[in-house]
């Protein structure tokens, strides 16, 4: 499966991970670009989806279970659109901004159920929480449910109406997730408990969680002391294009108060996509450590696990090594590709099903000073005669940040976070990922812009 969290019906099609660079932050406070942390602040009422929504007033709701009359979007090739059998909402009435679980059941009439995927408003998933906020005039907006089949032929209906009352939940637990860089199927989840009605009560006690109970939606559970956790979703069978998970977490306070949050996760199985549309069995590669590290001898060493989702073994018949140069100084253009050649340097001939096989690869930066990355392209045949292909890369880590090569960090609060992270992790360089995780763990809660300005000055 491809490691991607769905926020819409657009998904990447690349099945393999080709080694990403490591963004670091130096003691000199020179920062390379890195992904920004997700905004976990409480959404405003105006953030309710409107693009494909219908408006309903706060009148008594119809039954919370409905089998709507679906209207299919027109398509050029006249492929039949999916049939929505049932859309179920968890509660017939909720407070404004309160989470309500939506579950969708659908089928196709042409036997392509393996392509079904779902979007409610702008969020992807077959089961996912929906929050609706009331407008100042008492109305509220109901998002559209879209079910997509093969070739993205869609059926769209309004979400079955339920009553949104003039009240607010005491607290909301907001769950966000991101795919871990240089992994296949591993995600990091964060939860933040936000006071809603409680912030308006003078006698409301502050909520302080002592543990977090996670249900990953695949049969596994976990309890953590911190509001952040990672989970690897196991490899899937080659029987559907998308896999659906409902991840839930309960934040538990010392006095027993619980606040629950959920997130739907819709994951594209790109290995199945390659098999259906290209008749190719995909061989995937995942490296350990996740980021390349340069040894004292100038050699990068990584262990890669090669695996696939076919039922039988895959025999590798050809391995091609492609060496890439250092690229343009502005770092905007792709490194130049040098001539590819077959190689026997990888001692792999068979990739068994299941866990696959591990092998170590190296990049000697002293022997090959102009090489930035080596990509190994694999070709072979599955047990049932299908073409098998894949690739993975070992790369040179980026140079340490310097004044001459990188942009300075000028924000006083960010400087304070970098210094704190260096102390906590006992590292000269820290990554954007390090900062995001420490932020989620509350390690920077005491830092304020004014105080950090004094630290940085």
C-alpha positions in Angstrom: 0.0 0.0 0.0 1.1 3.5 -0.6 1.7 5.6 2.5 -0.7 8.4 2.0 -3.4 9.9 4.1 -6.4 10.8 2.0 -7.8 14.3 2.3 -9.5 14.1 -1.1 -9.9 11.7 -4.0 -6.6 12.6 -5.5 -3.8 10.2 -4.6 -0.2 9.7 -5.6 0.6 6.9 -8.0 4.3 6.3 -7.3 4.6 2.9 -5.5 8.1 3.3 -4.2 10.0 5.5 -1.9 13.2 6.9 -3.4 15.1 8.2 -0.4 14.3 11.8 0.7 16.9 14.3 2.0 17.2 15.1 5.6 16.4 18.7 6.6 18.6 19.8 9.6 18.9 22.8 11.8 22.3 23.9 13.0 23.6 25.3 16.2 24.1 28.4 14.1 20.3 28.5 13.6 20.4 28.0 9.8 17.4 26.1 8.8 16.7 23.9 5.7 13.1 23.7 4.4 10.9 21.2 6.3 7.2 20.4 6.5 5.2 22.6 8.8 3.3 21.2 11.7 -0.4 20.7 11.4 -2.6 23.4 12.8 -4.6 21.8 15.6 -6.5 24.9 16.6 -10.2 24.7 17.0 -11.9 25.4 13.6 -14.1 28.4 13.3 -17.8 28.0 12.5 -17.2 29.4 9.0 -14.9 26.5 8.2 -17.9 24.2 7.5 -17.6 22.8 3.9 -19.6 24.8 1.4 -18.3 23.9 -2.1 -20.8 21.1 -2.7 -23.1 21.5 0.3 -26.8 22.1 0.7 -28.2 24.3 3.5 -30.6 23.0 6.1 -32.3 24.8 9.0 -32.3 23.4 12.5 -35.6 21.7 12.3 -36.4 18.2 13.8 -34.3 15.7 11.8 -35.4 12.7 9.8 -34.2 9.2 10.9 -30.4 9.1 11.3 -30.2 6.1 8.9 -31.1 6.7 5.2 -30.7 5.1 1.8 -30.7 8.2 -0.4 -31.7 8.3 -4.0 -28.2 8.6 -5.6 -27.6 11.0 -8.5 -24.7 9.9 -10.7 -22.3 12.5 -12.1 -22.2 12.2 -16.0 -19.1 10.5 -17.4 -17.8 10.3 -20.9 -17.5 6.5 -21.1 -20.9 5.8 -19.5 -19.4 3.5 -16.8 -22.1 2.9 -14.3 -21.8 4.9 -11.1 -21.6 3.3 -7.7 -24.9 2.7 -5.8 -25.0 4.1 -2.3 -26.9 1.5 -0.2 -26.8 3.3 3.1 -25.4 6.3 4.9 -25.6 6.1 8.7 -24.9 8.9 11.2 -24.1 7.9 14.7 -26.3 10.4 16.5 -29.7 11.9 15.5 -28.7 15.2 17.2 -25.5 16.9 18.3 -24.2 20.2 19.6 -22.7 22.7 17.3 -19.1 21.5 16.5 -19.6 18.1 18.1 -18.2 15.0 16.4 -20.7 12.7 14.6 -19.5 9.5 13.0 -20.7 8.9 9.4 -20.6 5.4 7.9 -21.1 4.6 4.2 -22.1 1.4 2.5 -22.1 1.1 -1.3 -21.6 -1.3 -4.2 -21.1 -1.3 -7.9 -23.2 -2.9 -10.6 -20.3 -3.9 -12.8 -18.3 -5.9 -10.3 -15.7 -3.2 -9.5 -16.2 -2.9 -5.8 -12.5 -3.1 -5.3 -12.2 0.5 -6.6 -14.6 2.1 -4.2 -13.5 5.1 -2.2 -15.3 7.8 -0.3 -15.3 11.5 0.4 -17.6 13.4 2.9 -17.2 17.2 2.3 -13.5 17.3 1.9 -12.4 14.4 4.1 -11.7 10.9 2.7 -12.9 7.7 4.3 -15.7 5.2 4.5 -16.1 5.9 8.2 -15.1 9.3 9.5 -16.2 11.9 12.0 -18.0 15.0 10.8 -18.4 18.3 12.7 -21.0 20.9 11.7 -21.1 24.4 13.1 -24.2 26.5 13.3 -24.2 29.9 11.6 -25.2 33.0 13.5 -28.7 32.9 11.9 -29.3 29.4 13.2 -28.8 27.6 9.9 -26.0 25.1 9.2 -24.5 23.5 6.2 -24.7 19.8 5.4 -21.7 18.4 3.4 -22.0 16.2 0.3 -21.2 12.5 0.4 -19.3 11.3 -2.7 -18.7 7.7 -3.6 -16.2 7.0 -6.4 -15.8 3.9 -8.4 -13.4 2.8 -11.1 -12.2 5.6 -13.3 -13.4 8.0 -10.5 -17.0 7.7 -11.7 -18.9 9.3 -8.8 -22.3 9.3 -7.1 -23.1 12.3 -4.9 -25.9 12.8 -2.3 -26.3 15.2 0.6 -25.4 13.8 4.0 -28.6 12.6 5.8 -29.8 15.5 7.9 -29.4 15.5 11.6 -30.2 18.2 14.2 -27.5 20.6 15.2 -28.6 22.1 18.6 -27.8 25.4 20.2 -25.1 24.1 22.5 -21.4 23.2 22.4 -19.4 20.2 23.6 -17.4 20.8 26.7 -14.2 19.7 24.9 -13.2 18.4 21.6 -10.3 16.0 20.9 -8.8 16.9 17.5 -6.8 14.2 15.8 -4.3 14.8 13.0 -1.9 12.5 11.2 0.9 12.5 8.7 2.8 9.8 6.9 6.3 9.3 8.3 9.0 10.3 5.9 10.9 7.4 4.2 8.4 4.8 5.4 5.8 2.6 3.8 2.6 2.4 5.8 3.8 4.2 9.0 1.9 7.2 10.3 2.3 9.6 13.2 -0.9 10.7 15.0 -1.4 13.6 17.3 -4.3 14.5 19.5 -5.1 17.9 21.1 -7.9 18.4 23.6 -9.4 21.8 23.1 -11.8 23.5 25.5 -15.0 24.6 23.8 -17.9 25.2 26.2 -15.5 24.7 29.1 -13.5 27.8 28.3 -16.6 29.9 29.0 -17.2 28.5 32.5 -15.5 30.2 35.4 -15.5 27.0 37.5 -14.4 24.6 34.8 -11.4 22.5 35.8 -8.6 22.4 33.3 -8.3 19.1 31.5 -4.9 17.4 31.9 -4.7 13.9 30.4 -2.6 11.3 32.1 -2.9 8.7 29.3 -4.1 8.3 25.8 -5.8 5.0 24.7 -5.5 4.5 20.9 -7.5 2.1 18.7 -5.8 1.9 15.3 -8.8 0.5 13.4 -6.9 -2.6 12.3 -7.3 -4.7 15.4 -4.3 -3.2 17.3 -4.5 -0.9 20.3 -2.0 1.1 22.3 -1.8 3.3 25.4 0.7 6.2 25.6 1.5 8.9 28.2 2.0 11.5 25.5 -0.5 12.9 22.9 1.5 11.6 20.0 2.0 8.0 18.8 3.1 6.2 15.6 1.6 3.1 14.1 2.5 1.0 11.1 -0.4 -0.5 9.2 0.3 -4.0 8.2 0.8 -5.0 4.5 -2.5 -5.6 2.6 -3.7 -8.4 0.4 -3.9 -7.6 -3.3 -7.7 -7.4 -3.4 -8.7 -3.8 -3.3 -7.6 -0.3 -4.4 -8.2 1.5 -1.1 -8.0 0.5 2.5 -10.2 2.1 5.2 -9.3 2.7 8.8 -11.1 4.5 11.6 -8.4 5.6 14.2 -9.8 6.7 17.6 -8.2 7.9 20.8 -9.5 8.6 24.3 -7.7 11.2 26.4 -8.1 10.2 30.0 -7.7 12.6 32.9 -6.7 11.7 36.5 -10.3 12.2 37.7 -11.6 9.8 35.1 -12.9 12.4 32.6 -12.6 11.1 29.0 -12.5 13.0 25.7 -12.7 11.0 22.5 -11.5 11.9 19.1 -11.4 10.1 15.8 -10.0 10.3 12.3 -10.8 8.4 9.1 -7.9 7.2 7.1 -8.2 6.2 3.5 -5.1 4.7 2.0 -4.4 4.0 -1.7 -3.0 0.5 -2.3 -0.7 1.6 -5.2 0.7 -2.0 -5.5 -2.8 -3.1 -6.5 -3.2 -0.1 -8.8 0.0 -1.1 -10.6 -1.3 -4.7 -10.9 -4.7 -3.7 -12.2 -3.7 -1.0 -14.7 -0.2 -2.0 -15.7 -0.2 -5.8 -15.0 2.9 -5.3 -12.8 3.8 -6.8 -9.5 5.5 -4.0 -7.4 8.6 -4.7 -5.4 9.0 -2.1 -2.7 12.0 -1.0 -0.7 12.2 0.6 2.8 15.5 1.6 4.4 16.9 1.5 7.9 17.8 4.0 9.3 15.1 6.1 7.7 17.5 8.9 6.9 20.9 8.2 5.4 23.8 8.7 7.8 27.4 9.4 6.7 29.9 7.2 8.6 33.3 8.5 9.8 34.9 6.7 6.9 32.8 8.6 4.4 30.5 5.7 3.6 26.7 5.8 3.7 25.3 2.4 4.8 21.6 1.5 4.8 19.7 -1.8 5.1 16.8 -2.1 2.8 13.9 -4.5 3.1 12.5 -5.6 -0.2 9.0 -6.9 -0.3 5.8 -7.3 -2.3 2.2 -8.3 -1.9 2.1 -11.1 -4.5 1.3 -14.6 -3.1 4.4 -16.4 -4.4 8.1 -15.4 -4.6 9.4 -12.9 -7.2 12.6 -13.8 -9.0 14.9 -10.9 -9.8 16.4 -11.2 -13.3 18.0 -7.8 -13.7 19.3 -5.0 -11.5 20.3 -1.7 -13.0 22.3 0.9 -11.1 21.6 4.6 -12.0 24.0 7.1 -10.5 22.9 10.7 -10.1 25.2 13.7 -10.0 25.2 16.5 -7.4 22.7 18.7 -9.2 22.5 22.4 -9.7 23.7 24.8 -7.0 20.3 26.3 -6.6 18.9 22.9 -5.6 15.8 23.5 -7.8 16.6 21.2 -10.7 16.8 17.4 -10.6 20.3 16.0 -10.3 21.7 14.9 -13.7 21.3 11.2 -14.5 24.4 9.4 -15.5 24.5 6.4 -17.7 22.7 3.4 -16.2 24.3 -0.1 -16.2 23.5 -3.6 -15.1 25.1 -4.6 -11.8 25.8 -7.6 -9.8 26.5 -5.7 -6.6 23.2 -6.6 -5.0 23.1 -10.2 -3.8 19.4 -10.6 -4.3 17.8 -13.1 -6.7 14.5 -14.0 -5.0 12.2 -11.8 -3.0 9.9 -14.2 -1.0 6.3 -13.2 -0.1 5.5 -11.7 3.3 8.5 -10.0 5.1 10.6 -10.2 2.0 14.4 -10.0 2.1 17.0 -7.6 3.6 20.2 -6.4 2.1 22.8 -3.7 2.9 23.7 -1.1 0.3 26.5 1.5 0.5 27.5 4.8 -1.1 31.2 5.6 -0.8 31.3 9.4 -0.9 35.1 9.5 -1.0 35.4 7.0 -3.9 32.5 8.7 -5.8 32.7 12.3 -4.7 30.4 13.6 -7.5 27.6 11.0 -6.9 24.6 12.3 -4.9 22.4 9.2 -5.2 22.4 5.6 -6.5 19.0 4.2 -7.6 18.7 0.4 -8.1 16.0 -0.5 -10.6 14.7 -4.1 -10.2 13.1 -6.3 -12.8 11.9 -9.8 -12.5 9.0 -12.2 -12.7 6.4 -13.3 -10.2 5.5 -17.0 -9.6 2.4 -16.7 -11.8 4.3 -15.1 -14.7 3.6 -11.4 -14.2 6.3 -8.8 -14.7 7.8 -7.5 -11.5 9.4 -4.1 -11.1 10.6 -1.8 -8.3 13.3 0.6 -7.2 15.0 2.0 -4.2 17.7 4.6 -3.6 20.7 5.2 -1.3 21.7 8.9 -1.1 24.3 11.2 0.3 23.1 13.2 3.3 22.9 16.9 2.7 25.9 19.0 3.9 25.6 20.4 7.4 24.0 23.9 7.5 26.4 26.8 7.2 26.0 30.6 6.9 27.1 30.5 3.2 24.7 27.7 2.1 21.5 28.2 4.0 19.0 30.8 5.1 19.3 32.1 8.7 16.6 31.5 11.2 15.5 34.9 12.5 12.3 34.1 14.5 13.2 34.3 18.2 10.7 31.6 19.2 12.0 29.1 16.6 15.5 29.8 17.7 14.5 29.0 21.3 12.8 25.7 20.1 15.9 24.7 18.1 18.2 25.3 21.1 15.8 23.4 23.4 15.6 20.5 21.0 19.4 20.3 20.7 19.6 20.1 24.5 16.9 17.5 24.9 18.0 15.3 22.0 21.8 15.9 22.6 22.2 16.4 18.9 24.2 19.1 17.1 21.5 19.2 14.3 17.8 18.7 14.7 15.2 18.1 12.0 11.8 19.6 11.4 10.4 16.2 12.3 12.2 16.5 15.7 10.7 19.9 16.3 7.2 18.7 15.4 7.4 15.8 17.8 8.7 17.7 20.7 6.0 20.3 20.1 3.4 17.6 20.3 4.9 16.3 23.5 4.6 19.8 25.1 8.4 20.4 25.4 8.0 24.0 24.2 4.9 25.0 26.1 6.8 27.3 28.4 8.5 29.1 25.5 7.0 32.5 24.6 8.1 34.9 21.9 9.4 37.6 24.4 11.3 35.1 26.5 12.8 33.4 23.4 13.9 36.8 22.1 16.0 37.2 25.2 17.4 33.7 24.7 18.3 34.3 21.1 19.7 37.8 21.7 
